[in-house]
Amino acid sequence: MATAFCVRCGSPGEGAFCAECGQARDEALVPAEHGSRTALDVARQAAVNRAKEKHGVPALLSFFLPGLGQLVKGSVLRGIIVFVAMCLAVAAMGIVVGFVIAPILWLWQLYDAYTAPDAATNRELDSLAGKK
């Protein structure tokens, strides 16, 4: 039986999640000898696939109002932090440093709104991984 390696930490192991760092293993990395999958494995794989989905509408909303995409996806605290940080970065334009920080922060929050899983998917992944 071949061993799959974690893409994040490189540790060998089996199962849908790495025992060392908790990273979800891609189905392609798990050898075919593992045979049939349990219902829990199927549920984990479905949650991982949903976590990899892209979110165009939240990114579009964040394009116009930073943090709104995070709020729409259910990450209320992250959305508020992004909005406040963006306001501070714009205010820092008065001392020139904001001209560097604001575009970087704006691009990061767009990327985060587009790629980060929504709050419901995060809770499902945590429950399937045994985290509370």
N, C-alpha and C positions, 0 to 999 in steps of 0.2 A: 504494500500500500504506500503510495507516494504521499509526501507531506506538503501541504500548502504553506506558503510564507506570507506574513502580513505585509501589505504594501506600505504601511506607515512605519513600523518599528523593525520589521524584518524577522521577527521571531517565528519559529516553525510551530505548527499546530493544526488542529482540525476544528470544524464547526463553522457557523455562520459569522462569528465574531472572534476577534483576537483575544486570547486570555490575558495578554500583557497590557495592551493599551485600549482595548474595546473597539478598535476599528472594524467596521463591517467588511467582511471579505467579499470580493466580487465572485459571482458564480463561476466565471471563467478561470479563476485561480484554484478552485476546488477540484481535485482530480475526479475523473469519471468513476473510479473504483468505489466511491462512497455509496453507490447504489441508490436505492429509493430514499426520498426525502420525507421527513415527517411533516405534519401540518404546521408545527412551530417553525420549521425551516422555511416552508412556503410563506408563512405570514411574515417572517423576518425579511425574506427576499422581496416581498411586495412592499414592505415599509422602506427598505433600502432603495428600491426603484423609485418610490414616490419622493424620497429625499433627494434623489439626483435630478428630479424634474426642474425645468427652468420656469420662471415666473415673469412673464412679460408685462402683465398689467401692474403688479406692484412696482416694477422697475420704471414703468412709464409714470406712475404717480409720484415716485421719488424723484424723477427728473424735474418735475415742476415744484414739488414741496418736499425737501429732504426729510426723511423719517416717515413719510406717509405710507410708503410701501411696506416698511417694517410693521407699522400699525395695522395695516390691512391683513397682513399675514399672521397677526396675533401676537407679535413680539412687542408688547406695549412699552416695556421699559427700554428696550433697544431703540424703538422709534423716538421716544422722548429724549433719550441721550443723544441720538443723532441730530435731532432738531436743535437742541440746546448747544451742542458742539458746533454745529454749522452757524448758528447765530453768533457765537463767540468768535469763530474764525472770520466771519464777515466783519465783526466789530474790530478785529485785530488788523484789518486792512489799513486802519489809521496809522499803525506803526509798521507798515510794510510787510511784516511776517505773514499776515493774513493772505497776501497775494500768492504765497506758496502753499500755505496750509489749506485754504478754502477749496481750491480745485482738487487737491489730493483727497480731501475728506469727501467732497461731492462725488468724485469718481468711485471711491471705495463704497459709499453707501448705495450707489447705483448697482454696483457689482453684487453687494450683499443682498439687496432686494431682489435681484434676478436669480441668484444661485442658492441662497440659504433656504433650507426647508422651512415650511410653516410650523407654527407652534404645535399643532395637532400631530403632525408627523414626528416632531421631536419627542413629544410625550409617548407616542406609540413605540418609537425606537428605544427609549429609555425603559419602558415597561417590558419590552421583549428581551432586552439585554439584562434584565433583573435589577436595574437601578430604580431607586425610589425618588 
